[in-house]
Amino acid sequence: MAVSGAGTCKLETMEAEVEIKANADKLYKFISNQHYDFPIAASDKIHDVAVHEGDWETSGSVKLWKYTIDGNVETYKEKVEIDEANKRVSLTGLEGSHVLDNYKSYKIIFQVTPNSEGGSVKITLEYKKLNENDPPPQKYLSFLFNVIKDVDAHLIKE
């Protein structure tokens, strides 16, 4: 997996797709600019989301997430990019405990696609390992899959 040069790893991706029953536009709005509601929808996983720079709705804003994965409390500071036309939201990692211990770069991409029964959310992780032997971020992909399932269930109840 290493590219030329010692300690240089290539950009890799992992993907998962979540079928949703909630209205896709509503779920996209939640993912793109209602991050403050994640602790309500996925309270056993996400504990807090705070604006660090900017606001809740603007591309380029920076947020700090606090969550639990595999029994460990972690943080993730990210910069959000919102693509309204394509219903795509990217969260680029700036700092964080644990997730950036193994990855030189880490980006979460949510792509919402509507259909007659609700839609789907494609989750893509783009990452560069710090070391060739570091594991792929499968636990983070599974975590995000389950968070989207929780958000879907939350939106159906509303």
N, C-alpha and C positions, 0 to 999 in steps of 0.2 A: 503494500500500500504506500510505501514511502516514495516520494518523488526524489529527483536528484538533490543531493545535499543532505548532510547529517541533520536529523531531527525535523526535516521538512515533510509534512504530511499533506496529502491532497484534500481538496474539498470533497466531502462525501454527503450523501443524502439517505434519509430513511423516510418512508411514507406509510400512512394509514388512512383509511376512509371510514367515517362514521355516518351511518344513515340516520337522519333526523326526522321526527314527526312534527315538530314545531314549524311554524312558518319560517321559511329560509331568510326572508328579509328581516324578520324580527331577531332571528339568531345572529345574522350578520351585524345588525345594529348593536346587539349585546357584545359581540366579540370586538367590534371596531371602536366603540366609544362608551361602553358602560362597564368598564373594568371594575369600578367600585362595587358592582353587584356580584362579582365572582365569589366573594366570601359568603354571600347569602345562598347562591346556587350550589356551591361545592364546599360547604363549611367544614367538612371533615378533611379536606385537602388544602384549600387556600384560606389563609387566616387574615391576610391584609393586602391591600393594594393601595399605594399612595402616589400622588403626583409628586415627582421630584423637580421637574422643569416643565413649563408649558401648562397644559390643561388636559381634560379627559378626552377631548374630541379632535385634536389637531395632530396631523402628521408631524413627526419630529419631536413630539412630547416624550418625556422620559418618566418612567414609572418604576417603583420599587415594589416587588412582590415578595410576600412571605408565605411559605407553604410547607407542607410535610409530605415527604416521599420516603417510603421504606422506613418509617419511624423516625426519620431525621428532619429537623427543621432546617430549611434552606432559604436563601434569598436570591433574587434575580433582578438586577437593574437592567431595564431594556429601553430601547428607543423604538417607538412605534411608527410604522409607515402604513398609511391607509390608501388603498386603491379602490375607490367607490365604484368606478365603472366595471371592474372585474370582480367585485366582492371579495377582495383579497386583503388580508391584514398580516403584516410582518412585524415580528418582535425581535430585534437584534440585540443580543447580549452585550452589555457594556461592562458589568461587574456581577459577581455573585459568588456565594459560598457553594461549594461542591460542584455544581454543573460546570463551572469554568476551571475547575481543578484539572480536568482531563482534556479540555477542548480549548484550542487556541481561538477559535471562533465558533459561535453557536447562534443560529437563527431559527425561530419558529415561524412557519408560514401557515395561515389558515385560509383556505379557498372554499367559499360557500357557493354551492350550486343548487338552485331551486328545481323542484319537480312537482308533479301533481299531488304527491303524498307528503310533501314537506321539502325534502332535499337531502343533501349530503354535505359533509365538511371534510375536505381533504386536508390532512395535517402533514406538513413536510418539515423535517428537521434538516438543515444544512449545517454541517460542522466540519472542523478540521481538528484532528486529534493532536494533542501535544506530543505524544509518543506513539509510534507505530503499534505498540502492544496494548494501548488503552482500549477498553471495550467500547463498542458502539453504544449510543445513548438509548438503548431499547427501553430501559425503565422510564425514561422521560417521555418517550413516545407513548407508552402504555398509560402513563399518568395523564398526559394530555387527552388521549382517547377517552379515558374515564371522566375527565373534567367536562369534555364536550357532551358526553352522555348525561351528566348531572345538569348541565345548563339546559339541554333539550327537555329533560323531565321537569325542570323548574319552569320553563316557558310554557309547557303544556298545561301546567297547573294554574297559570295566571289567568 
